[in-house]
Amino acid sequence: MTVAAGFMCSDGIILCADSEHSDEITKFQRSKVFRFGDDLVLTGAGQTSYITTAFDKLSDKYRQGIPDTPSGARLALEEVTLDVYA
């Protein structure tokens, strides 16, 4: 089971997650928090391949220059989520 949490603080955000990955045979440790520059951090639950695909697609959107606003970030995340999970 993945545990991820985000906390808004007076000077930023704390984002954290456990690091245990598992499949039918093995368990291993690897970060579930992905970072792109200083502006984009993502974590998630479920299959790691889906999370990394979503992160890669969102990183591409940031490279293309999405609006640097909360609504711009939200719209980009919604588009990527629908693309990956629909």
Biopython code that builds the backbone (N, CA, C, O; Angstrom):
import numpy as np
from Bio.PDB.StructureBuilder import StructureBuilder

atoms = [
    (1, "MET", "N", (0.844, -1.168, 0.000)),
    (1, "MET", "CA", (0.000, 0.000, 0.000)),
    (1, "MET", "C", (0.895, 1.240, 0.000)),
    (1, "MET", "O", (1.846, 1.331, 0.776)),
    (2, "THR", "N", (0.580, 2.181, -0.872)),
    (2, "THR", "CA", (1.336, 3.429, -0.941)),
    (2, "THR", "C", (0.767, 4.444, 0.027)),
    (2, "THR", "O", (-0.447, 4.589, 0.170)),
    (3, "VAL", "N", (1.668, 5.137, 0.685)),
    (3, "VAL", "CA", (1.291, 6.251, 1.544)),
    (3, "VAL", "C", (1.950, 7.493, 0.955)),
    (3, "VAL", "O", (3.171, 7.536, 0.803)),
    (4, "ALA", "N", (1.156, 8.493, 0.627)),
    (4, "ALA", "CA", (1.664, 9.760, 0.116)),
    (4, "ALA", "C", (0.907, 10.880, 0.815)),
    (4, "ALA", "O", (-0.286, 10.758, 1.096)),
    (5, "ALA", "N", (1.607, 11.961, 1.090)),
    (5, "ALA", "CA", (0.969, 13.088, 1.779)),
    (5, "ALA", "C", (1.591, 14.391, 1.306)),
    (5, "ALA", "O", (2.769, 14.447, 0.952)),
    (6, "GLY", "N", (0.780, 15.428, 1.309)),
    (6, "GLY", "CA", (1.251, 16.766, 0.996)),
    (6, "GLY", "C", (0.788, 17.728, 2.068)),
    (6, "GLY", "O", (-0.348, 17.656, 2.536)),
    (7, "PHE", "N", (1.674, 18.627, 2.454)),
    (7, "PHE", "CA", (1.367, 19.594, 3.503)),
    (7, "PHE", "C", (1.735, 20.987, 3.021)),
    (7, "PHE", "O", (2.860, 21.220, 2.580)),
    (8, "MET", "N", (0.779, 21.920, 3.106)),
    (8, "MET", "CA", (1.070, 23.317, 2.794)),
    (8, "MET", "C", (1.641, 23.976, 4.034)),
    (8, "MET", "O", (1.065, 23.885, 5.118)),
    (9, "CYS", "N", (2.779, 24.640, 3.871)),
    (9, "CYS", "CA", (3.441, 25.345, 4.969)),
    (9, "CYS", "C", (3.527, 26.826, 4.606)),
    (9, "CYS", "O", (3.228, 27.211, 3.476)),
    (10, "SER", "N", (3.925, 27.635, 5.545)),
    (10, "SER", "CA", (3.987, 29.077, 5.299)),
    (10, "SER", "C", (5.006, 29.438, 4.220)),
    (10, "SER", "O", (4.848, 30.458, 3.550)),
    (11, "ASP", "N", (6.042, 28.627, 4.038)),
    (11, "ASP", "CA", (7.076, 28.953, 3.059)),
    (11, "ASP", "C", (7.215, 27.902, 1.956)),
    (11, "ASP", "O", (8.247, 27.849, 1.286)),
    (12, "GLY", "N", (6.199, 27.069, 1.759)),
    (12, "GLY", "CA", (6.260, 26.076, 0.692)),
    (12, "GLY", "C", (5.358, 24.888, 0.954)),
    (12, "GLY", "O", (4.392, 24.968, 1.713)),
    (13, "ILE", "N", (5.693, 23.796, 0.316)),
    (13, "ILE", "CA", (4.912, 22.565, 0.414)),
    (13, "ILE", "C", (5.846, 21.417, 0.759)),
    (13, "ILE", "O", (6.964, 21.347, 0.248)),
    (14, "ILE", "N", (5.397, 20.524, 1.617)),
    (14, "ILE", "CA", (6.113, 19.280, 1.892)),
    (14, "ILE", "C", (5.332, 18.164, 1.216)),
    (14, "ILE", "O", (4.135, 18.004, 1.454)),
    (15, "LEU", "N", (6.010, 17.394, 0.373)),
    (15, "LEU", "CA", (5.408, 16.266, -0.321)),
    (15, "LEU", "C", (6.240, 15.033, -0.003)),
    (15, "LEU", "O", (7.458, 15.045, -0.178)),
    (16, "CYS", "N", (5.595, 13.972, 0.461)),
    (16, "CYS", "CA", (6.345, 12.773, 0.851)),
    (16, "CYS", "C", (5.566, 11.518, 0.479)),
    (16, "CYS", "O", (4.352, 11.553, 0.278)),
    (17, "ALA", "N", (6.293, 10.412, 0.392)),
    (17, "ALA", "CA", (5.678, 9.116, 0.086)),
    (17, "ALA", "C", (6.598, 8.015, 0.578)),
    (17, "ALA", "O", (7.800, 8.219, 0.749)),
    (18, "ASP", "N", (6.018, 6.847, 0.801)),
    (18, "ASP", "CA", (6.852, 5.698, 1.149)),
    (18, "ASP", "C", (7.669, 5.302, -0.078)),
    (18, "ASP", "O", (7.478, 5.877, -1.150)),
    (19, "SER", "N", (8.567, 4.341, 0.053)),
    (19, "SER", "CA", (9.440, 3.982, -1.058)),
    (19, "SER", "C", (9.401, 2.498, -1.408)),
    (19, "SER", "O", (10.247, 2.034, -2.172)),
    (20, "GLU", "N", (8.447, 1.741, -0.873)),
    (20, "GLU", "CA", (8.408, 0.307, -1.161)),
    (20, "GLU", "C", (7.610, 0.017, -2.430)),
    (20, "GLU", "O", (6.446, 0.396, -2.556)),
    (21, "HIS", "N", (8.265, -0.661, -3.356)),
    (21, "HIS", "CA", (7.629, -1.146, -4.577)),
    (21, "HIS", "C", (7.557, -2.659, -4.468)),
    (21, "HIS", "O", (8.429, -3.283, -3.863)),
    (22, "SER", "N", (6.531, -3.246, -5.046)),
    (22, "SER", "CA", (6.434, -4.706, -5.006)),
    (22, "SER", "C", (5.708, -5.219, -6.236)),
    (22, "SER", "O", (4.934, -4.505, -6.874)),
    (23, "ASP", "N", (5.980, -6.478, -6.549)),
    (23, "ASP", "CA", (5.228, -7.188, -7.571)),
    (23, "ASP", "C", (4.931, -8.581, -7.037)),
    (23, "ASP", "O", (5.016, -8.805, -5.829)),
    (24, "GLU", "N", (4.589, -9.511, -7.901)),
    (24, "GLU", "CA", (4.219, -10.846, -7.430)),
    (24, "GLU", "C", (5.377, -11.582, -6.773)),
    (24, "GLU", "O", (5.157, -12.489, -5.970)),
    (25, "ILE", "N", (6.612, -11.202, -7.104)),
    (25, "ILE", "CA", (7.781, -11.964, -6.670)),
    (25, "ILE", "C", (8.640, -11.235, -5.645)),
    (25, "ILE", "O", (9.138, -11.863, -4.710)),
    (26, "THR", "N", (8.823, -9.951, -5.793)),
    (26, "THR", "CA", (9.832, -9.251, -5.001)),
    (26, "THR", "C", (9.341, -7.907, -4.482)),
    (26, "THR", "O", (8.332, -7.367, -4.936)),
    (27, "LYS", "N", (10.084, -7.391, -3.522)),
    (27, "LYS", "CA", (9.879, -6.037, -3.010)),
    (27, "LYS", "C", (11.214, -5.313, -3.100)),
    (27, "LYS", "O", (12.269, -5.921, -2.918)),
    (28, "PHE", "N", (11.169, -4.024, -3.377)),
    (28, "PHE", "CA", (12.396, -3.237, -3.428)),
    (28, "PHE", "C", (12.083, -1.795, -3.063)),
    (28, "PHE", "O", (10.922, -1.387, -3.034)),
    (29, "GLN", "N", (13.129, -1.029, -2.785)),
    (29, "GLN", "CA", (12.993, 0.365, -2.366)),
    (29, "GLN", "C", (13.402, 1.293, -3.512)),
    (29, "GLN", "O", (14.456, 1.112, -4.122)),
    (30, "ARG", "N", (12.564, 2.280, -3.796)),
    (30, "ARG", "CA", (12.866, 3.309, -4.787)),
    (30, "ARG", "C", (11.918, 4.469, -4.528)),
    (30, "ARG", "O", (10.773, 4.267, -4.123)),
    (31, "SER", "N", (12.391, 5.661, -4.759)),
    (31, "SER", "CA", (11.569, 6.844, -4.503)),
    (31, "SER", "C", (10.283, 6.825, -5.328)),
    (31, "SER", "O", (10.276, 6.390, -6.479)),
    (32, "LYS", "N", (9.210, 7.299, -4.725)),
    (32, "LYS", "CA", (7.937, 7.491, -5.426)),
    (32, "LYS", "C", (7.626, 8.976, -5.585)),
    (32, "LYS", "O", (6.513, 9.354, -5.953)),
    (33, "VAL", "N", (8.615, 9.803, -5.306)),
    (33, "VAL", "CA", (8.482, 11.245, -5.491)),
    (33, "VAL", "C", (9.368, 11.615, -6.676)),
    (33, "VAL", "O", (10.569, 11.344, -6.667)),
    (34, "PHE", "N", (8.777, 12.232, -7.690)),
    (34, "PHE", "CA", (9.486, 12.576, -8.910)),
    (34, "PHE", "C", (9.576, 14.095, -9.018)),
    (34, "PHE", "O", (8.601, 14.800, -8.757)),
    (35, "ARG", "N", (10.749, 14.596, -9.404)),
    (35, "ARG", "CA", (10.980, 16.046, -9.442)),
    (35, "ARG", "C", (11.479, 16.462, -10.820)),
    (35, "ARG", "O", (12.340, 15.811, -11.414)),
    (36, "PHE", "N", (10.916, 17.564, -11.314)),
    (36, "PHE", "CA", (11.341, 18.179, -12.565)),
    (36, "PHE", "C", (11.673, 19.634, -12.257)),
    (36, "PHE", "O", (10.767, 20.446, -12.074)),
    (37, "GLY", "N", (12.938, 19.968, -12.198)),
    (37, "GLY", "CA", (13.346, 21.333, -11.878)),
    (37, "GLY", "C", (12.884, 21.738, -10.492)),
    (37, "GLY", "O", (12.764, 20.907, -9.592)),
    (38, "ASP", "N", (12.629, 23.021, -10.335)),
    (38, "ASP", "CA", (12.200, 23.552, -9.041)),
    (38, "ASP", "C", (10.689, 23.714, -8.937)),
    (38, "ASP", "O", (10.176, 24.028, -7.863)),
    (39, "ASP", "N", (9.967, 23.505, -10.041)),
    (39, "ASP", "CA", (8.548, 23.845, -10.067)),
    (39, "ASP", "C", (7.586, 22.669, -10.082)),
    (39, "ASP", "O", (6.393, 22.857, -9.841)),
    (40, "LEU", "N", (8.063, 21.467, -10.355)),
    (40, "LEU", "CA", (7.155, 20.334, -10.522)),
    (40, "LEU", "C", (7.623, 19.153, -9.688)),
    (40, "LEU", "O", (8.738, 18.661, -9.862)),
    (41, "VAL", "N", (6.769, 18.705, -8.790)),
    (41, "VAL", "CA", (7.014, 17.503, -7.994)),
    (41, "VAL", "C", (5.723, 16.697, -8.019)),
    (41, "VAL", "O", (4.634, 17.251, -7.866)),
    (42, "LEU", "N", (5.848, 15.385, -8.213)),
    (42, "LEU", "CA", (4.678, 14.528, -8.349)),
    (42, "LEU", "C", (4.897, 13.233, -7.589)),
    (42, "LEU", "O", (6.006, 12.699, -7.573)),
    (43, "THR", "N", (3.866, 12.736, -6.971)),
    (43, "THR", "CA", (3.874, 11.399, -6.391)),
    (43, "THR", "C", (2.520, 10.773, -6.677)),
    (43, "THR", "O", (1.585, 11.464, -7.081)),
    (44, "GLY", "N", (2.415, 9.484, -6.471)),
    (44, "GLY", "CA", (1.149, 8.833, -6.739)),
    (44, "GLY", "C", (1.114, 7.429, -6.184)),
    (44, "GLY", "O", (2.105, 6.923, -5.658)),
    (45, "ALA", "N", (-0.032, 6.817, -6.309)),
    (45, "ALA", "CA", (-0.224, 5.442, -5.848)),
    (45, "ALA", "C", (-0.595, 4.577, -7.040)),
    (45, "ALA", "O", (-1.123, 5.068, -8.038)),
    (46, "GLY", "N", (-0.318, 3.302, -6.930)),
    (46, "GLY", "CA", (-0.637, 2.374, -8.003)),
    (46, "GLY", "C", (0.615, 1.917, -8.708)),
    (46, "GLY", "O", (1.717, 1.995, -8.164)),
    (47, "GLN", "N", (0.436, 1.435, -9.938)),
    (47, "GLN", "CA", (1.574, 0.916, -10.682)),
    (47, "GLN", "C", (2.565, 2.021, -10.996)),
    (47, "GLN", "O", (2.194, 3.083, -11.496)),
    (48, "THR", "N", (3.831, 1.760, -10.696)),
    (48, "THR", "CA", (4.881, 2.748, -10.914)),
    (48, "THR", "C", (4.950, 3.166, -12.376)),
    (48, "THR", "O", (5.216, 4.332, -12.669)),
    (49, "SER", "N", (4.717, 2.243, -13.293)),
    (49, "SER", "CA", (4.803, 2.590, -14.715)),
    (49, "SER", "C", (3.784, 3.662, -15.090)),
    (49, "SER", "O", (4.081, 4.521, -15.920)),
    (50, "TYR", "N", (2.600, 3.632, -14.503)),
    (50, "TYR", "CA", (1.602, 4.670, -14.771)),
    (50, "TYR", "C", (2.031, 6.011, -14.175)),
    (50, "TYR", "O", (1.862, 7.058, -14.801)),
    (51, "ILE", "N", (2.581, 5.973, -12.977)),
    (51, "ILE", "CA", (3.015, 7.209, -12.326)),
    (51, "ILE", "C", (4.147, 7.850, -13.120)),
    (51, "ILE", "O", (4.129, 9.058, -13.355)),
    (52, "THR", "N", (5.135, 7.051, -13.537)),
    (52, "THR", "CA", (6.256, 7.619, -14.285)),
    (52, "THR", "C", (5.811, 8.110, -15.662)),
    (52, "THR", "O", (6.320, 9.120, -16.148)),
    (53, "THR", "N", (4.869, 7.410, -16.297)),
    (53, "THR", "CA", (4.339, 7.883, -17.577)),
    (53, "THR", "C", (3.640, 9.226, -17.399)),
    (53, "THR", "O", (3.843, 10.142, -18.197)),
    (54, "ALA", "N", (2.825, 9.349, -16.366)),
    (54, "ALA", "CA", (2.148, 10.621, -16.089)),
    (54, "ALA", "C", (3.173, 11.720, -15.825)),
    (54, "ALA", "O", (3.023, 12.836, -16.323)),
    (55, "PHE", "N", (4.211, 11.417, -15.048)),
    (55, "PHE", "CA", (5.239, 12.411, -14.757)),
    (55, "PHE", "C", (5.961, 12.832, -16.035)),
    (55, "PHE", "O", (6.194, 14.023, -16.244)),
    (56, "ASP", "N", (6.319, 11.875, -16.892)),
    (56, "ASP", "CA", (7.008, 12.205, -18.142)),
    (56, "ASP", "C", (6.146, 13.098, -19.027)),
    (56, "ASP", "O", (6.643, 14.065, -19.604)),
    (57, "LYS", "N", (4.857, 12.781, -19.137)),
    (57, "LYS", "CA", (3.957, 13.594, -19.959)),
    (57, "LYS", "C", (3.771, 14.996, -19.368)),
    (57, "LYS", "O", (3.713, 15.982, -20.103)),
    (58, "LEU", "N", (3.680, 15.077, -18.051)),
    (58, "LEU", "CA", (3.536, 16.378, -17.409)),
    (58, "LEU", "C", (4.818, 17.197, -17.557)),
    (58, "LEU", "O", (4.759, 18.410, -17.759)),
    (59, "SER", "N", (5.966, 16.545, -17.459)),
    (59, "SER", "CA", (7.246, 17.229, -17.672)),
    (59, "SER", "C", (7.316, 17.797, -19.085)),
    (59, "SER", "O", (7.782, 18.920, -19.280)),
    (60, "ASP", "N", (6.855, 17.026, -20.074)),
    (60, "ASP", "CA", (6.825, 17.518, -21.453)),
    (60, "ASP", "C", (5.960, 18.766, -21.569)),
    (60, "ASP", "O", (6.330, 19.714, -22.260)),
    (61, "LYS", "N", (4.812, 18.773, -20.900)),
    (61, "LYS", "CA", (3.939, 19.956, -20.930)),
    (61, "LYS", "C", (4.654, 21.165, -20.317)),
    (61, "LYS", "O", (4.528, 22.280, -20.824)),
    (62, "TYR", "N", (5.400, 20.950, -19.232)),
    (62, "TYR", "CA", (6.135, 22.053, -18.614)),
    (62, "TYR", "C", (7.223, 22.567, -19.548)),
    (62, "TYR", "O", (7.461, 23.774, -19.613)),
    (63, "ARG", "N", (7.884, 21.672, -20.270)),
    (63, "ARG", "CA", (8.910, 22.098, -21.232)),
    (63, "ARG", "C", (8.293, 22.957, -22.336)),
    (63, "ARG", "O", (8.935, 23.878, -22.841)),
    (64, "GLN", "N", (7.051, 22.656, -22.707)),
    (64, "GLN", "CA", (6.361, 23.414, -23.751)),
    (64, "GLN", "C", (5.899, 24.777, -23.251)),
    (64, "GLN", "O", (5.540, 25.641, -24.052)),
    (65, "GLY", "N", (5.904, 24.979, -21.933)),
    (65, "GLY", "CA", (5.573, 26.283, -21.378)),
    (65, "GLY", "C", (4.115, 26.471, -21.024)),
    (65, "GLY", "O", (3.463, 27.367, -21.560)),
    (66, "ILE", "N", (3.587, 25.647, -20.135)),
    (66, "ILE", "CA", (2.214, 25.865, -19.669)),
    (66, "ILE", "C", (2.171, 27.141, -18.831)),
    (66, "ILE", "O", (3.203, 27.560, -18.305)),
    (67, "PRO", "N", (1.012, 27.763, -18.696)),
    (67, "PRO", "CA", (0.914, 28.971, -17.869)),
    (67, "PRO", "C", (1.396, 28.709, -16.438)),
    (67, "PRO", "O", (1.048, 27.695, -15.832)),
    (68, "ASP", "N", (2.188, 29.619, -15.917)),
    (68, "ASP", "CA", (2.768, 29.469, -14.575)),
    (68, "ASP", "C", (1.779, 29.957, -13.517)),
    (68, "ASP", "O", (2.054, 30.893, -12.767)),
    (69, "THR", "N", (0.626, 29.300, -13.479)),
    (69, "THR", "CA", (-0.421, 29.646, -12.521)),
    (69, "THR", "C", (-0.990, 28.354, -11.946)),
    (69, "THR", "O", (-0.838, 27.294, -12.554)),
    (70, "PRO", "N", (-1.637, 28.421, -10.795)),
    (70, "PRO", "CA", (-2.282, 27.208, -10.270)),
    (70, "PRO", "C", (-3.292, 26.609, -11.248)),
    (70, "PRO", "O", (-3.368, 25.388, -11.384)),
    (71, "SER", "N", (-4.064, 27.450, -11.925)),
    (71, "SER", "CA", (-5.053, 26.910, -12.865)),
    (71, "SER", "C", (-4.370, 26.279, -14.078)),
    (71, "SER", "O", (-4.859, 25.280, -14.606)),
    (72, "GLY", "N", (-3.253, 26.842, -14.524)),
    (72, "GLY", "CA", (-2.503, 26.242, -15.629)),
    (72, "GLY", "C", (-1.952, 24.881, -15.248)),
    (72, "GLY", "O", (-1.999, 23.941, -16.041)),
    (73, "ALA", "N", (-1.429, 24.776, -14.035)),
    (73, "ALA", "CA", (-0.914, 23.493, -13.544)),
    (73, "ALA", "C", (-2.043, 22.479, -13.411)),
    (73, "ALA", "O", (-1.882, 21.315, -13.777)),
    (74, "ARG", "N", (-3.186, 22.920, -12.885)),
    (74, "ARG", "CA", (-4.326, 22.014, -12.714)),
    (74, "ARG", "C", (-4.813, 21.486, -14.053)),
    (74, "ARG", "O", (-5.062, 20.288, -14.193)),
    (75, "LEU", "N", (-4.951, 22.369, -15.042)),
    (75, "LEU", "CA", (-5.419, 21.941, -16.359)),
    (75, "LEU", "C", (-4.451, 20.956, -17.003)),
    (75, "LEU", "O", (-4.873, 19.968, -17.604)),
    (76, "ALA", "N", (-3.149, 21.223, -16.876)),
    (76, "ALA", "CA", (-2.151, 20.307, -17.431)),
    (76, "ALA", "C", (-2.237, 18.948, -16.753)),
    (76, "ALA", "O", (-2.168, 17.917, -17.423)),
    (77, "LEU", "N", (-2.386, 18.932, -15.436)),
    (77, "LEU", "CA", (-2.492, 17.675, -14.701)),
    (77, "LEU", "C", (-3.763, 16.918, -15.082)),
    (77, "LEU", "O", (-3.738, 15.695, -15.220)),
    (78, "GLU", "N", (-4.865, 17.632, -15.251)),
    (78, "GLU", "CA", (-6.114, 16.982, -15.662)),
    (78, "GLU", "C", (-5.973, 16.343, -17.042)),
    (78, "GLU", "O", (-6.417, 15.213, -17.249)),
    (79, "GLU", "N", (-5.356, 17.062, -17.991)),
    (79, "GLU", "CA", (-5.161, 16.517, -19.337)),
    (79, "GLU", "C", (-4.309, 15.254, -19.300)),
    (79, "GLU", "O", (-4.647, 14.252, -19.930)),
    (80, "VAL", "N", (-3.205, 15.305, -18.561)),
    (80, "VAL", "CA", (-2.306, 14.153, -18.475)),
    (80, "VAL", "C", (-3.001, 12.980, -17.795)),
    (80, "VAL", "O", (-2.873, 11.841, -18.242)),
    (81, "THR", "N", (-3.728, 13.246, -16.726)),
    (81, "THR", "CA", (-4.416, 12.174, -16.007)),
    (81, "THR", "C", (-5.420, 11.473, -16.917)),
    (81, "THR", "O", (-5.486, 10.244, -16.940)),
    (82, "LEU", "N", (-6.193, 12.242, -17.660)),
    (82, "LEU", "CA", (-7.152, 11.639, -18.592)),
    (82, "LEU", "C", (-6.446, 10.856, -19.686)),
    (82, "LEU", "O", (-6.914, 9.792, -20.090)),
    (83, "ASP", "N", (-5.322, 11.376, -20.169)),
    (83, "ASP", "CA", (-4.569, 10.700, -21.222)),
    (83, "ASP", "C", (-3.998, 9.364, -20.734)),
    (83, "ASP", "O", (-4.037, 8.372, -21.461)),
    (84, "VAL", "N", (-3.476, 9.336, -19.522)),
    (84, "VAL", "CA", (-2.820, 8.131, -18.999)),
    (84, "VAL", "C", (-3.824, 7.114, -18.486)),
    (84, "VAL", "O", (-3.667, 5.918, -18.730)),
    (85, "TYR", "N", (-4.849, 7.564, -17.781)),
    (85, "TYR", "CA", (-5.730, 6.640, -17.071)),
    (85, "TYR", "C", (-7.070, 6.368, -17.746)),
    (85, "TYR", "O", (-7.796, 5.472, -17.316)),
    (86, "ALA", "N", (-7.418, 7.121, -18.796)),
    (86, "ALA", "CA", (-8.728, 6.912, -19.444)),
    (86, "ALA", "C", (-8.691, 5.770, -20.437)),
    (86, "ALA", "O", (-9.704, 5.464, -21.065)),
]
sb = StructureBuilder()
sb.init_structure("model")
sb.init_model(0)
sb.init_chain("A")
sb.init_seg("    ")
for serial, (resi, resn, name, xyz) in enumerate(atoms, 1):
    if name == "N":
        sb.init_residue(resn, " ", resi, " ")
    sb.init_atom(name, np.array(xyz, "f"), 0.0, 1.0, " ", f" {name:<3s}", serial, name[0])
structure = sb.get_structure()
